Amino acid sequence: MSQAKSGDNVKIHYTGTLPDDTEFDSSVGREPLEFTLGSGQVIAGFDNAVDGMTAGESKTVTIPAGEAYGEHHEQLVQQVAKDSLPEDMKPEIGMQLQSQSPDGEIMNLVVTAIKDDSITVDANHPLAGQALTFAIELVEIA
């Protein structure tokens, strides 16, 4: 039986959980996730976990933050004056916003705190700084 290798198109089912066993994503009940192994379409640790698997094989792996969405960086958490927001905006905790960096890159932000005259926004990926556990089943190697 052939093993998945870089360049192969693969289809997998997965369930992802956090260290406290909270499920953050799953393909159960949906079509399998399809991607090209080694292409950078998924996080590095996930790619590495699927590499070498055979069709029908299942396994569970824990991926450290550095091979997932990276470490949490405090410099990506900032205070923004409320008067710099659009007048009609009513910020709420958990609200997702976008901003443009000085070099033109679009940044996704999440409102994490609200004060009288400012809000706190976080540009880290929501899963940054966390080890992620995945139950993976390789459905098909194309």
Residue pairs with C-beta under 8 A, 6 or more apart in sequence:
1 54
1 55
2 54
2 55
2 141
3 52
3 53
3 54
4 10
4 37
4 50
4 51
4 52
4 53
4 54
4 138
4 141
5 37
5 38
5 51
5 52
6 37
6 38
6 51
7 36
7 37
7 38
8 36
8 37
8 141
8 142
9 34
9 35
9 36
9 37
9 141
9 142
10 34
10 35
10 36
10 37
10 50
10 138
10 139
10 140
10 141
10 142
11 32
11 33
11 34
11 138
11 139
11 140
11 142
12 27
12 32
12 33
12 50
12 136
12 137
12 138
12 139
13 27
13 28
13 32
13 33
13 136
13 137
13 139
14 25
14 26
14 27
14 33
14 46
14 134
14 135
14 136
14 137
15 23
15 25
15 26
15 27
15 28
15 134
15 135
16 23
16 24
16 25
16 26
16 132
16 133
16 134
17 23
17 24
17 132
17 133
17 134
17 135
18 24
18 127
18 130
18 132
18 133
19 130
19 131
19 133
24 127
24 132
27 33
32 139
32 140
33 42
34 142
35 41
35 42
37 47
37 50
37 51
38 47
38 51
40 47
43 63
43 67
43 68
43 69
43 132
44 67
44 68
45 61
45 63
45 64
45 67
45 68
45 132
46 63
46 68
46 134
46 136
48 67
49 59
49 61
49 63
49 134
49 136
50 136
50 138
53 59
53 136
53 138
54 138
54 141
55 138
55 139
55 140
55 141
56 137
56 138
56 139
57 137
57 138
58 135
58 136
58 137
58 138
59 135
59 136
60 133
60 134
60 135
60 136
61 133
61 134
61 136
62 131
62 132
62 133
63 131
63 132
63 133
63 134
64 131
65 71
65 72
65 128
65 129
65 130
65 131
65 132
68 127
68 130
68 131
68 132
69 125
69 126
69 127
69 128
69 129
69 130
69 132
70 124
70 125
70 128
70 129
71 128
71 129
72 124
72 128
72 129
73 124
73 128
76 122
76 123
76 124
77 112
77 120
77 121
77 122
77 123
77 124
78 120
78 121
78 123
79 118
79 119
79 120
80 118
80 119
80 120
80 121
81 117
81 118
82 91
82 116
82 117
82 118
82 119
83 117
85 91
85 119
91 111
91 114
91 119
92 111
92 114
93 111
93 112
93 113
93 114
94 110
94 111
95 110
95 111
96 108
96 109
96 110
96 111
97 108
97 109
97 110
97 111
97 121
98 106
98 107
98 108
98 109
99 106
99 107
99 109
99 121
99 123
100 106
100 107
101 107
107 123
108 123
109 121
109 122
109 123
110 121
110 122
110 126
111 119
111 120
111 121
112 120
112 121
112 122
113 119
113 120
114 120
